[in-house]
Each structure stands twice: as C-alpha cells, then as structure tokens.
Amino acid sequence: MRKRLRHTVVALVILLLGAVVVLVGRSMWQQKKQDLAQKALELVPGVSQHIQDFRRVKVHEGRKVWEVAAQDAQYFEEDKAVIVRDAVVQWFMKDGRILGLSGAEGRITLEDREVTHVELHGDISVTLADYVVHTDRATYDRQRDLISAPGQVDLSGHNLHVRGEGMELEVEAQRVKLLDRVSTDIQPQRPTQGGGDAPR
C-alpha cells in the first residue's frame, strides 16, 4: 500500500513538473515571438513605434476637443506623422455636436499636440448630426479648418440625398459646400418626433 502511494505521489510530482515546464516554455516562446516582431519593426526605416489600438485625445478646460483612434498605427517621429489603418478622427463642437471623419487607411500629422493634417482614403465617411457623407478620399487641413474631398460625394440624411463632385466642409462653422455637378433627391417628409439639426 505504501509502495503504491509512493508511486502515485511520484507520478503526480512528475506531472506537475511537466505542466510547469510546458507553461514556462510556452511563455518564453510568446516572448520570443514578440521580441522578433519588435526587431523586425526596428528594421523598417524611420519607424519609431508600431501601435495597435492607437488613440490620442486633446482635452481643453475639461472639454474634449478632438480624438484620433486607429486599429493599427506606425509612428514616424522625424516626420511627426502616423500611418494609420481603420482610422477615426472626431472633433467635439462647443454646441455638443460631434463631427467624425473615418477611412480605411491614411496619414495623420501631429505637431505640438495638435492634429495639423489628415489624409484618408478608402471607404470614407464624414458624419455630422444626422447627416453622412460618403466618398473615396478626404483631407483635413487645420490651418484652413477644412475637410475637403476631391471626388464624387454622396450626402444623405433627413429624407435628403445630394450627389456632387468635390466637397468642402468648414469644421468650426459646420458648413458644407458641394462644388460641382450637384443633384438633389428629396423624399416626402414623414411625421417624426423631435428631429436633428441640419448642417448649414
């Protein structure tokens, strides 16, 4: 009986040691993979950081001013630029509205803790109140406080659908201008409770 108990204890100890070795080995392998990925990244010229779930926020006097988020980002310190994938830039207006600009990929320039320039392309959406603009490419220039899109633009919301070529959207003024070949389709107004404000 004692001999059987001793064998059982020895077997349990061996099993526990084996489990510890497997766990330690797995942990070391994961760490090695992370180190290899970081070393590979360091070989890419000019890349300072590679960040998943990238996020930057500016808060002024307790109020959020803007927020930048991306699923994946590569930060180039010398250029003060971030190459982003699945990116969203949001501006938070003093009147409570949120202006959003999103795209599949692009480049964002950050200087002195400010978003100074944004270039996005692929599945672009611009949202303001209950209105959505769809286009293929858009840029934001802080100096002009302007979002612009050079190609075909589709704006929809509140039973209104507008198409055009080229768009300029003044961020602070929340004013949209379509530049060429503008066509409008207005659907019959349905009775609603409340209602959102339209961009001017």
Backbone as ProteinMPNN parsed JSONL, in Angstrom:
{"seq_chain_A": "MRKRLRHTVVALVILLLGAVVVLVGRSMWQQKKQDLAQKALELVPGVSQHIQDFRRVKVHEGRKVWEVAAQDAQYFEEDKAVIVRDAVVQWFMKDGRILGLSGAEGRITLEDREVTHVELHGDISVTLADYVVHTDRATYDRQRDLISAPGQVDLSGHNLHVRGEGMELEVEAQRVKLLDRVSTDIQPQRPTQGGGDAPR", "coords_chain_A": {"N_chain_A": [[0.825, -1.204, 0.0], [1.912, 1.244, 0.87], [3.908, 1.426, -0.99], [2.492, 1.704, -3.386], [1.209, 4.164, -2.898], [3.445, 5.81, -2.747], [4.375, 5.604, -5.377], [2.239, 6.814, -6.674], [2.375, 9.445, -5.668], [4.904, 10.195, -6.663], [4.372, 10.068, -9.417], [2.45, 12.084, -9.632], [4.011, 14.318, -8.931], [5.833, 14.324, -11.052], [4.052, 14.819, -13.162], [3.163, 17.399, -12.453], [5.575, 18.842, -12.594], [6.083, 18.533, -15.313], [3.908, 19.956, -16.386], [4.535, 22.547, -15.488], [6.934, 22.982, -16.861], [5.967, 22.977, -19.527], [4.24, 25.244, -19.487], [6.085, 27.298, -18.849], [7.756, 27.074, -21.071], [5.974, 27.736, -23.147], [5.367, 30.391, -22.484], [7.915, 31.572, -22.765], [8.286, 31.185, -25.504], [6.246, 32.804, -26.599], [7.147, 35.295, -25.713], [9.522, 35.406, -27.114], [8.564, 35.512, -29.751], [7.312, 38.034, -29.7], [9.558, 39.641, -29.259], [10.982, 39.129, -31.628], [9.187, 40.193, -33.505], [9.264, 42.892, -32.765], [11.953, 43.472, -33.296], [11.981, 43.086, -36.05], [10.322, 45.177, -36.802], [11.918, 47.324, -36.075], [13.749, 47.291, -38.085], [12.484, 48.467, -40.209], [12.831, 51.356, -42.065], [12.884, 54.481, -40.434], [10.622, 54.093, -38.807], [9.35, 54.701, -35.659], [7.602, 53.767, -33.678], [5.335, 51.057, -33.382], [1.956, 50.681, -33.107], [-0.858, 49.13, -31.797], [-4.411, 49.528, -31.625], [-4.376, 52.36, -31.484], [-4.61, 55.578, -29.968], [-5.304, 58.991, -29.452], [-6.008, 61.912, -27.592], [-7.27, 65.216, -27.223], [-7.792, 67.435, -24.616], [-9.297, 70.34, -23.435], [-9.622, 72.703, -20.957], [-11.246, 70.961, -19.517], [-12.948, 70.001, -21.446], [-13.419, 67.742, -24.095], [-11.684, 68.085, -27.077], [-10.716, 67.01, -29.542], [-10.359, 63.681, -30.92], [-8.341, 60.988, -31.899], [-8.34, 57.831, -33.331], [-7.206, 54.543, -34.143], [-7.081, 51.307, -35.6], [-4.627, 50.22, -36.118], [-1.338, 51.523, -36.111], [1.568, 53.239, -37.307], [4.147, 55.073, -36.121], [6.054, 57.783, -37.198], [8.642, 59.397, -36.071], [10.44, 61.434, -36.942], [9.058, 62.663, -39.028], [6.837, 63.422, -37.7], [4.485, 62.054, -38.092], [1.741, 59.763, -38.463], [1.042, 56.687, -39.768], [-1.901, 55.173, -40.531], [-4.446, 52.632, -40.009], [-7.81, 51.744, -40.542], [-9.028, 54.163, -39.386], [-10.327, 56.789, -37.253], [-11.247, 60.108, -36.883], [-12.355, 62.531, -34.66], [-14.09, 65.554, -33.973], [-15.097, 67.595, -31.333], [-17.657, 69.664, -30.897], [-18.439, 72.946, -29.558], [-21.138, 73.294, -29.273], [-22.058, 70.826, -28.692], [-22.305, 69.02, -30.765], [-20.864, 66.357, -32.731], [-18.336, 65.94, -35.016], [-17.318, 63.656, -37.348], [-14.689, 61.875, -39.01], [-13.803, 59.221, -40.964], [-11.829, 56.477, -42.249], [-10.359, 53.906, -44.373], [-7.538, 53.752, -44.506], [-4.551, 55.793, -44.084], [-2.811, 58.911, -43.46], [-1.78, 60.778, -40.692], [-0.86, 63.867, -39.374], [0.767, 65.04, -36.546], [1.486, 67.788, -34.628], [2.986, 69.616, -32.046], [1.102, 68.679, -30.182], [-1.246, 68.836, -31.63], [-3.638, 68.021, -34.162], [-2.66, 68.483, -37.285], [-2.829, 67.857, -39.98], [-4.666, 65.651, -42.048], [-4.893, 62.828, -44.051], [-6.939, 60.654, -45.645], [-8.019, 57.612, -47.182], [-10.188, 55.395, -48.992], [-13.241, 54.015, -48.437], [-14.479, 56.296, -47.146], [-16.123, 58.113, -44.58], [-17.977, 60.874, -43.521], [-19.403, 62.32, -40.774], [-22.01, 64.28, -39.402], [-24.192, 65.509, -37.095], [-27.282, 64.265, -38.074], [-26.476, 63.607, -40.578], [-24.668, 62.037, -43.231], [-21.735, 61.741, -45.107], [-20.403, 60.162, -47.914], [-17.46, 59.162, -49.546], [-14.431, 58.699, -51.531], [-11.92, 59.658, -50.89], [-10.395, 61.91, -48.605], [-9.285, 64.956, -47.033], [-7.963, 66.767, -44.219], [-7.243, 70.014, -43.208], [-5.723, 71.806, -40.804], [-4.935, 74.489, -40.661], [-6.638, 75.809, -42.403], [-8.922, 74.903, -41.295], [-10.545, 72.913, -42.461], [-12.268, 70.282, -44.048], [-11.842, 68.483, -46.958], [-12.891, 66.976, -50.04], [-11.996, 65.568, -53.069], [-13.288, 64.022, -55.025], [-16.194, 62.16, -56.184], [-19.116, 62.728, -54.257], [-21.471, 61.679, -51.844], [-24.158, 62.732, -50.042], [-26.306, 62.207, -47.371], [-29.375, 62.169, -45.454], [-32.138, 62.896, -43.264], [-34.317, 62.47, -45.156], [-33.131, 63.454, -47.406], [-31.027, 63.377, -50.22], [-28.014, 64.07, -51.618], [-25.891, 64.482, -54.384], [-22.617, 65.057, -55.695], [-19.659, 66.583, -57.166], [-16.686, 66.936, -55.571], [-16.092, 68.437, -52.395], [-16.314, 70.766, -49.689], [-15.924, 71.199, -46.27], [-16.41, 73.22, -43.629], [-15.037, 73.055, -40.525], [-15.371, 74.249, -37.836], [-17.444, 76.067, -38.357], [-19.296, 74.31, -39.321], [-20.286, 74.03, -41.919], [-21.271, 72.919, -45.095], [-20.188, 72.569, -48.435], [-20.888, 71.66, -51.701], [-19.148, 71.276, -54.723], [-19.431, 70.92, -57.567], [-21.499, 69.688, -60.287], [-23.974, 69.093, -58.953], [-26.669, 67.287, -57.678], [-29.958, 66.811, -56.398], [-32.051, 64.844, -54.362], [-35.079, 64.73, -52.919], [-36.972, 63.183, -50.519], [-40.414, 62.5, -49.619], [-41.473, 64.123, -46.653], [-41.723, 62.489, -43.588], [-43.877, 62.276, -40.76], [-42.272, 62.974, -37.717], [-41.034, 62.585, -34.367], [-39.569, 65.132, -32.586], [-36.352, 65.669, -33.892], [-33.298, 66.146, -35.685], [-30.74, 68.67, -36.059], [-29.851, 70.298, -39.075], [-26.803, 70.443, -40.995], [-25.44, 73.57, -41.933]], "CA_chain_A": [[0.0, 0.0, 0.0], [2.793, 2.409, 0.917], [4.65, 1.488, -2.251], [1.567, 2.241, -4.377], [1.032, 5.575, -2.574], [4.688, 6.487, -3.123], [4.388, 5.683, -6.842], [1.228, 7.81, -7.064], [2.933, 10.773, -5.359], [5.981, 10.462, -7.634], [3.74, 10.328, -10.714], [1.841, 13.421, -9.562], [5.1, 15.308, -8.954], [6.356, 14.358, -12.432], [3.04, 15.502, -13.979], [3.189, 18.824, -12.127], [6.806, 19.403, -13.166], [5.89, 18.588, -16.768], [2.996, 21.073, -16.681], [5.292, 23.788, -15.278], [7.885, 23.118, -17.991], [5.192, 23.347, -20.717], [3.792, 26.628, -19.328], [7.255, 28.18, -18.962], [8.191, 27.032, -22.474], [5.02, 28.495, -23.953], [5.565, 31.804, -22.163], [9.174, 32.002, -23.369], [8.104, 31.227, -26.95], [5.461, 34.002, -26.9], [8.021, 36.449, -25.522], [10.479, 35.411, -28.22], [7.85, 35.986, -30.938], [7.151, 39.483, -29.559], [10.871, 40.263, -29.463], [11.299, 39.045, -33.053], [8.336, 41.16, -34.21], [9.776, 44.234, -32.483], [13.21, 43.633, -34.032], [11.643, 43.244, -37.467], [9.809, 46.524, -36.955], [13.021, 48.271, -35.974], [14.477, 47.284, -39.35], [11.786, 49.324, -41.157], [13.448, 52.681, -41.942], [12.13, 55.63, -39.969], [9.51, 53.796, -37.905], [9.713, 54.821, -34.261], [6.736, 52.921, -32.87], [4.204, 50.38, -34.017], [0.97, 50.688, -32.028], [-2.198, 48.632, -32.065], [-5.427, 50.279, -30.873], [-3.806, 53.702, -31.302], [-5.589, 56.582, -29.553], [-4.813, 60.265, -28.931], [-7.127, 62.787, -27.241], [-6.94, 66.547, -26.703], [-8.79, 67.978, -23.7], [-9.005, 71.732, -23.093], [-10.509, 73.222, -19.919], [-12.19, 69.921, -19.134], [-13.785, 69.591, -22.583], [-12.708, 67.037, -25.151], [-11.649, 68.889, -28.309], [-10.651, 66.043, -30.63], [-9.859, 62.345, -30.602], [-7.888, 60.194, -33.035], [-8.243, 56.407, -32.991], [-6.931, 53.678, -35.286], [-6.855, 49.903, -35.226], [-3.202, 49.944, -36.24], [-0.633, 52.755, -36.46], [3.027, 53.298, -37.301], [4.516, 56.469, -35.853], [7.341, 58.205, -37.726], [8.965, 60.538, -35.211], [11.083, 62.518, -37.68], [8.039, 63.363, -39.818], [5.711, 63.704, -36.812], [3.338, 61.519, -38.827], [1.251, 58.443, -38.096], [0.381, 55.948, -40.831], [-2.977, 54.521, -39.781], [-5.39, 51.726, -40.671], [-9.121, 51.809, -39.871], [-8.863, 55.354, -38.542], [-11.451, 57.69, -36.997], [-10.913, 61.391, -36.262], [-13.576, 63.191, -34.217], [-13.992, 66.878, -33.381], [-16.211, 67.782, -30.416], [-18.014, 71.073, -31.003], [-18.896, 73.598, -28.332], [-22.588, 73.165, -29.157], [-22.384, 69.446, -28.368], [-22.244, 68.157, -31.937], [-19.613, 65.64, -32.997], [-18.006, 65.792, -36.433], [-16.437, 62.498, -37.474], [-14.077, 61.554, -40.298], [-13.222, 57.888, -40.85], [-11.37, 55.913, -43.51], [-9.678, 52.618, -44.281], [-6.122, 53.968, -44.196], [-4.09, 57.129, -44.418], [-1.684, 59.531, -42.759], [-2.17, 61.872, -39.79], [0.285, 64.624, -38.881], [0.566, 65.608, -35.209], [2.539, 68.73, -34.256], [2.679, 70.383, -30.828], [-0.122, 68.11, -29.61], [-2.383, 69.205, -32.461], [-3.816, 67.366, -35.455], [-2.483, 69.553, -38.257], [-3.199, 67.434, -41.33], [-5.165, 64.284, -42.144], [-5.177, 62.317, -45.397], [-7.529, 59.321, -45.544], [-8.615, 57.109, -48.417], [-10.845, 54.097, -48.874], [-14.45, 53.909, -47.612], [-14.523, 57.495, -46.299], [-17.395, 58.599, -44.061], [-17.958, 62.098, -42.721], [-20.691, 62.381, -40.091], [-22.334, 65.481, -38.644], [-25.598, 65.403, -36.694], [-27.909, 63.093, -38.691], [-26.054, 63.569, -41.97], [-23.484, 61.242, -43.522], [-21.138, 61.939, -46.418], [-19.562, 59.058, -48.359], [-16.577, 59.479, -50.657], [-13.285, 57.785, -51.593], [-10.688, 60.277, -50.384], [-10.655, 63.178, -47.925], [-8.175, 65.535, -46.279], [-8.267, 67.828, -43.256], [-6.166, 70.991, -43.057], [-6.036, 72.587, -39.611], [-4.727, 75.916, -40.913], [-7.879, 76.308, -43.007], [-10.009, 74.283, -40.529], [-11.366, 72.485, -43.577], [-12.242, 68.931, -44.609], [-12.157, 68.557, -48.382], [-12.909, 65.717, -50.792], [-11.921, 65.973, -54.47], [-14.027, 63.161, -55.944], [-17.644, 62.08, -56.064], [-19.579, 62.812, -52.873], [-22.882, 61.378, -51.595], [-24.593, 63.215, -48.731], [-27.676, 61.764, -47.113], [-29.92, 62.371, -44.119], [-33.412, 63.626, -43.198], [-35.048, 62.348, -46.422], [-32.413, 64.234, -48.409], [-29.865, 62.723, -50.795], [-27.365, 65.012, -52.526], [-24.668, 63.997, -55.02], [-21.838, 66.123, -56.314], [-18.219, 66.395, -57.365], [-15.909, 67.826, -54.714], [-16.774, 68.948, -51.206], [-15.573, 71.477, -48.656], [-16.677, 71.259, -45.023], [-15.764, 74.061, -42.615], [-15.232, 72.287, -39.295], [-15.944, 75.034, -36.742], [-18.719, 76.639, -38.803], [-20.181, 73.193, -39.648], [-20.914, 74.416, -43.182], [-20.881, 72.023, -46.18], [-20.356, 73.091, -49.788], [-20.576, 70.771, -52.812], [-18.538, 72.204, -55.664], [-19.765, 70.787, -58.985], [-22.412, 68.623, -60.71], [-24.793, 68.799, -57.774], [-28.054, 66.863, -57.893], [-30.628, 66.621, -55.117], [-33.242, 64.0, -54.338], [-35.775, 64.953, -51.648], [-38.057, 62.253, -50.275], [-41.502, 63.1, -48.831], [-41.214, 64.208, -45.219], [-42.611, 61.703, -42.747], [-44.01, 62.847, -39.408], [-41.332, 62.442, -36.721], [-40.998, 63.26, -33.071], [-38.276, 65.798, -32.416], [-35.625, 65.86, -35.141], [-31.965, 66.707, -35.516], [-30.424, 69.892, -36.781], [-29.112, 70.098, -40.318], [-25.644, 71.296, -41.185], [-25.769, 74.725, -42.772]], "C_chain_A": [[0.855, 1.249, 0.0], [3.533, 2.586, -0.415], [3.773, 2.096, -3.347], [1.355, 3.736, -4.159], [2.245, 6.387, -2.993], [4.764, 6.673, -4.644], [3.402, 6.748, -7.346], [1.742, 9.225, -6.842], [4.013, 11.146, -6.359], [5.398, 10.798, -8.996], [3.115, 11.719, -10.751], [2.895, 14.527, -9.637], [5.647, 15.458, -10.364], [5.376, 15.091, -13.342], [3.051, 17.005, -13.745], [4.425, 19.506, -12.711], [6.687, 19.541, -14.682], [4.999, 19.752, -17.163], [3.711, 22.406, -16.533], [6.245, 24.037, -16.439], [7.153, 23.566, -19.252], [4.757, 24.809, -20.65], [4.942, 27.611, -19.478], [7.734, 28.239, -20.411], [7.281, 27.845, -23.371], [5.196, 30.001, -23.735], [6.837, 32.357, -22.812], [9.047, 32.117, -24.885], [7.302, 32.464, -27.368], [6.309, 35.257, -26.755], [9.017, 36.563, -26.664], [9.827, 35.921, -29.496], [7.659, 37.504, -30.88], [8.47, 40.205, -29.799], [11.265, 40.251, -30.936], [10.483, 40.043, -33.861], [8.835, 42.58, -34.001], [11.07, 44.489, -33.232], [12.96, 43.824, -35.521], [11.128, 44.646, -37.739], [10.92, 47.552, -36.935], [13.837, 48.337, -37.259], [13.793, 48.14, -40.409], [12.311, 50.75, -40.993], [12.468, 53.724, -41.44], [11.012, 55.355, -38.999], [9.987, 53.852, -36.458], [8.903, 53.883, -33.381], [5.683, 52.277, -33.75], [3.177, 50.146, -32.927], [-0.338, 50.099, -32.522], [-3.173, 49.344, -31.144], [-4.872, 51.65, -30.486], [-4.908, 54.687, -30.921], [-4.877, 57.816, -28.995], [-6.014, 61.174, -28.709], [-6.578, 64.142, -26.804], [-8.104, 67.03, -25.85], [-8.369, 69.393, -23.333], [-10.064, 72.243, -22.132], [-11.632, 72.225, -19.607], [-13.081, 69.428, -20.257], [-12.932, 68.892, -23.634], [-12.823, 67.827, -26.443], [-11.613, 67.982, -29.535], [-10.113, 64.717, -30.125], [-9.492, 61.643, -31.904], [-7.769, 58.75, -32.568], [-7.993, 55.619, -34.269], [-6.681, 52.268, -34.795], [-5.368, 49.589, -35.219], [-2.505, 51.225, -36.69], [0.871, 52.548, -36.409], [3.42, 54.763, -37.184], [5.925, 56.752, -36.354], [7.721, 59.505, -37.02], [9.547, 61.709, -35.988], [10.067, 63.341, -38.463], [6.856, 63.817, -38.975], [4.403, 63.218, -37.439], [3.006, 60.115, -38.354], [0.564, 57.84, -39.317], [-0.636, 55.025, -40.163], [-3.8, 53.601, -40.679], [-6.667, 51.688, -39.852], [-9.126, 52.954, -38.862], [-10.16, 56.147, -38.412], [-10.902, 58.942, -36.325], [-12.233, 62.064, -35.91], [-13.257, 64.552, -33.627], [-15.259, 67.108, -32.556], [-16.518, 69.278, -30.321], [-18.533, 71.631, -29.677], [-20.401, 73.468, -28.148], [-23.027, 71.729, -28.888], [-22.362, 68.497, -29.55], [-20.867, 67.5, -32.053], [-19.464, 65.504, -34.506], [-16.987, 64.671, -36.559], [-15.942, 62.301, -38.89], [-13.399, 60.196, -40.149], [-12.825, 57.376, -42.232], [-10.573, 54.644, -43.286], [-8.206, 52.769, -43.918], [-5.718, 55.374, -44.592], [-2.951, 57.593, -43.538], [-2.198, 60.715, -41.95], [-0.908, 62.542, -39.268], [-0.074, 65.277, -37.559], [1.746, 66.513, -34.872], [2.09, 69.531, -33.041], [1.32, 69.982, -30.25], [-1.371, 68.566, -30.344], [-2.425, 68.326, -33.705], [-3.737, 68.462, -36.508], [-2.906, 69.156, -39.662], [-3.629, 65.966, -41.292], [-5.392, 63.968, -43.622], [-5.693, 60.887, -45.249], [-8.083, 58.908, -46.902], [-9.177, 55.715, -48.179], [-12.008, 54.116, -47.91], [-14.556, 55.075, -46.621], [-15.956, 57.802, -45.88], [-17.137, 59.875, -43.268], [-19.337, 62.223, -42.099], [-20.827, 63.68, -39.312], [-23.834, 65.469, -38.376], [-26.178, 64.135, -37.333], [-27.529, 62.939, -40.156], [-24.756, 62.78, -42.12], [-23.031, 61.538, -44.943], [-20.255, 60.733, -46.725], [-18.739, 59.499, -49.566], [-15.374, 58.534, -50.601], [-12.021, 58.341, -50.942], [-11.029, 61.619, -49.732], [-9.413, 63.633, -47.177], [-8.718, 66.564, -45.294], [-7.038, 68.698, -43.108], [-6.512, 71.896, -41.877], [-5.909, 74.083, -39.856], [-5.977, 76.556, -41.524], [-9.114, 75.816, -42.255], [-11.043, 73.702, -41.492], [-11.151, 71.004, -43.892], [-12.634, 69.043, -46.066], [-12.071, 67.172, -49.006], [-12.944, 66.071, -52.269], [-12.847, 65.209, -55.41], [-15.532, 63.226, -55.765], [-18.048, 61.993, -54.599], [-21.062, 62.484, -52.833], [-23.213, 61.801, -50.176], [-26.038, 62.794, -48.53], [-28.059, 62.011, -45.668], [-31.2, 63.165, -44.185], [-34.134, 63.648, -44.539], [-34.405, 63.141, -47.554], [-31.205, 63.441, -48.896], [-29.28, 63.663, -51.845], [-26.091, 64.369, -53.062], [-23.931, 65.179, -55.624], [-20.398, 65.705, -56.515], [-17.483, 67.414, -56.52], [-16.727, 68.368, -53.563], [-15.802, 69.72, -50.334], [-16.464, 71.588, -47.428], [-15.873, 72.063, -44.014], [-16.079, 73.469, -41.245], [-15.935, 73.11, -38.223], [-17.311, 75.597, -37.12], [-19.747, 75.565, -39.128], [-20.981, 73.497, -40.918], [-20.375, 73.539, -44.304], [-21.153, 72.699, -47.516], [-19.96, 72.006, -50.792], [-20.215, 71.644, -54.008], [-19.038, 72.093, -57.098], [-20.738, 69.624, -59.196], [-23.31, 68.164, -59.558], [-26.2, 68.396, -58.211], [-28.659, 66.495, -56.546], [-31.87, 65.766, -55.283], [-33.88, 64.145, -52.965], [-36.953, 63.993, -51.562], [-39.158, 62.956, -49.482], [-41.196, 63.035, -47.339], [-42.232, 63.37, -44.465], [-42.706, 62.35, -41.377], [-43.048, 62.177, -38.439], [-41.475, 63.214, -35.432], [-39.619, 63.868, -32.887], [-37.654, 66.032, -33.766], [-34.298, 66.502, -34.883], [-31.793, 67.969, -36.313], [-29.626, 69.558, -38.013], [-27.869, 70.936, -40.331], [-26.006, 72.421, -42.135], [-25.077, 74.642, -44.104]], "O_chain_A": [[0.596, 2.195, -0.744], [3.752, 3.699, -0.895], [4.246, 2.906, -4.144], [1.322, 4.501, -5.124], [2.12, 7.492, -3.52], [5.155, 7.73, -5.138], [3.681, 7.477, -8.298], [1.578, 10.098, -7.694], [4.046, 12.274, -6.851], [5.877, 11.715, -9.664], [3.223, 12.44, -11.743], [2.705, 15.537, -10.314], [5.897, 16.571, -10.826], [5.785, 15.884, -14.19], [2.964, 17.794, -14.686], [4.337, 20.608, -13.254], [7.13, 20.532, -15.264], [5.273, 20.454, -18.135], [3.522, 23.304, -17.354], [6.352, 25.156, -16.94], [7.644, 24.433, -19.975], [4.885, 25.538, -21.633], [4.806, 28.635, -20.148], [8.076, 29.307, -20.919], [7.75, 28.562, -24.255], [5.176, 30.782, -24.686], [6.84, 33.469, -23.342], [9.618, 33.023, -25.493], [7.627, 33.104, -28.368], [6.211, 36.176, -27.568], [9.323, 37.661, -27.13], [10.444, 36.675, -30.248], [7.823, 38.188, -31.891], [8.508, 41.247, -30.454], [11.811, 41.23, -31.444], [10.999, 40.669, -34.787], [8.836, 43.385, -34.933], [11.281, 45.586, -33.75], [13.633, 44.619, -36.177], [11.445, 45.243, -38.768], [10.884, 48.533, -37.678], [14.539, 49.32, -37.501], [14.421, 48.511, -41.4], [12.245, 51.303, -39.895], [11.356, 53.842, -41.954], [10.481, 56.295, -38.407], [10.914, 53.139, -36.075], [9.436, 53.274, -32.454], [5.206, 52.864, -34.721], [3.472, 49.489, -31.928], [-0.866, 50.522, -33.551], [-2.822, 49.721, -30.026], [-4.896, 52.042, -29.319], [-6.006, 54.643, -31.476], [-3.968, 57.703, -28.173], [-6.931, 61.21, -29.529], [-5.563, 64.22, -26.112], [-9.253, 67.038, -26.293], [-7.218, 69.625, -22.964], [-11.255, 72.224, -22.441], [-12.796, 72.596, -19.456], [-13.892, 68.526, -20.047], [-11.867, 69.379, -24.014], [-13.921, 68.196, -26.86], [-12.397, 68.167, -30.465], [-9.499, 64.634, -29.061], [-10.236, 61.696, -32.884], [-7.167, 58.477, -31.53], [-8.494, 55.968, -35.338], [-6.136, 52.061, -33.711], [-4.901, 48.786, -34.411], [-3.017, 51.938, -37.553], [1.384, 51.789, -35.586], [3.075, 55.585, -38.033], [6.874, 56.058, -35.989], [7.192, 60.573, -37.33], [9.191, 62.858, -35.729], [10.189, 64.563, -38.557], [5.972, 64.517, -39.469], [3.363, 63.869, -37.337], [3.879, 59.374, -37.902], [-0.389, 58.416, -39.842], [-0.275, 54.195, -39.329], [-3.85, 53.752, -41.899], [-6.626, 51.611, -38.624], [-9.217, 52.741, -37.653], [-10.982, 56.177, -39.328], [-10.185, 58.859, -35.327], [-13.127, 62.162, -36.75], [-12.29, 64.705, -32.881], [-16.366, 66.845, -33.027], [-15.751, 70.051, -29.747], [-18.998, 70.896, -28.806], [-20.901, 73.521, -27.024], [-24.223, 71.439, -28.859], [-22.397, 67.281, -29.36], [-19.864, 68.006, -31.552], [-20.364, 65.011, -35.186], [-15.917, 64.724, -35.952], [-16.673, 62.529, -39.854], [-12.518, 60.032, -39.305], [-13.396, 57.776, -43.247], [-10.163, 54.339, -42.166], [-7.683, 52.0, -43.112], [-6.427, 56.061, -45.327], [-2.224, 56.792, -42.95], [-2.953, 61.547, -42.454], [0.004, 61.874, -38.779], [-1.08, 65.977, -37.452], [2.887, 66.052, -34.834], [0.977, 70.054, -32.998], [0.506, 70.829, -29.883], [-2.441, 68.671, -29.744], [-1.386, 67.933, -34.236], [-4.647, 69.283, -36.616], [-3.3, 70.01, -40.456], [-3.031, 65.149, -40.593], [-6.008, 64.749, -44.348], [-4.967, 60.009, -44.782], [-8.556, 59.743, -47.673], [-8.724, 54.969, -47.311], [-11.809, 54.22, -46.7], [-14.703, 54.868, -45.416], [-16.88, 57.763, -46.693], [-16.212, 59.95, -42.459], [-20.34, 62.23, -42.814], [-19.89, 64.126, -38.649], [-24.642, 65.425, -39.303], [-25.628, 63.048, -37.154], [-28.194, 62.214, -40.895], [-23.87, 62.838, -41.267], [-23.842, 61.58, -45.868], [-19.448, 60.325, -45.889], [-19.256, 60.128, -50.489], [-15.304, 57.668, -49.728], [-11.158, 57.584, -50.498], [-11.854, 62.372, -50.249], [-8.596, 62.821, -46.743], [-9.78, 67.15, -45.501], [-5.93, 68.201, -42.907], [-7.475, 72.661, -41.936], [-6.692, 74.867, -39.317], [-6.327, 77.692, -41.205], [-10.228, 76.257, -42.538], [-12.241, 73.953, -41.369], [-10.018, 70.532, -43.99], [-13.662, 69.643, -46.382], [-11.297, 66.318, -48.574], [-13.835, 66.805, -52.697], [-13.161, 65.705, -56.492], [-16.075, 64.211, -55.264], [-17.423, 61.291, -53.804], [-21.828, 62.948, -53.677], [-22.628, 61.297, -49.218], [-26.885, 62.994, -49.401], [-27.211, 62.057, -44.777], [-31.353, 64.02, -45.057], [-34.524, 64.713, -45.016], [-35.061, 63.461, -48.546], [-30.449, 62.896, -48.092], [-29.938, 64.013, -52.824], [-25.309, 63.789, -52.309], [-24.541, 66.174, -56.015], [-19.975, 64.628, -56.096], [-17.631, 68.62, -56.722], [-17.897, 68.715, -53.72], [-14.622, 69.381, -50.245], [-17.615, 72.015, -47.522], [-14.793, 71.649, -43.593], [-17.241, 73.39, -40.849], [-16.996, 72.709, -37.745], [-18.231, 75.604, -36.302], [-20.94, 75.858, -39.205], [-22.186, 73.255, -40.984], [-19.16, 73.419, -44.462], [-22.198, 73.318, -47.715], [-18.843, 71.491, -50.75], [-20.891, 72.637, -54.281], [-19.068, 73.106, -57.798], [-20.795, 68.696, -58.39], [-23.379, 66.975, -59.246], [-26.835, 69.08, -59.013], [-27.988, 65.949, -55.671], [-32.641, 65.942, -56.226], [-33.299, 63.735, -51.96], [-37.826, 63.991, -52.43], [-38.879, 63.905, -48.75], [-40.72, 62.019, -46.832], [-43.439, 63.507, -44.662], [-41.727, 62.911, -40.884], [-43.011, 60.95, -38.349], [-41.968, 64.342, -35.407], [-38.61, 63.175, -33.02], [-38.308, 66.524, -34.685], [-34.164, 67.316, -33.969], [-32.627, 68.295, -37.159], [-28.813, 68.634, -38.002], [-27.846, 72.022, -39.752], [-26.805, 72.226, -43.052], [-25.239, 75.53, -44.94]]}, "name": "protein", "num_of_chains": 1, "seq": "MRKRLRHTVVALVILLLGAVVVLVGRSMWQQKKQDLAQKALELVPGVSQHIQDFRRVKVHEGRKVWEVAAQDAQYFEEDKAVIVRDAVVQWFMKDGRILGLSGAEGRITLEDREVTHVELHGDISVTLADYVVHTDRATYDRQRDLISAPGQVDLSGHNLHVRGEGMELEVEAQRVKLLDRVSTDIQPQRPTQGGGDAPR"}
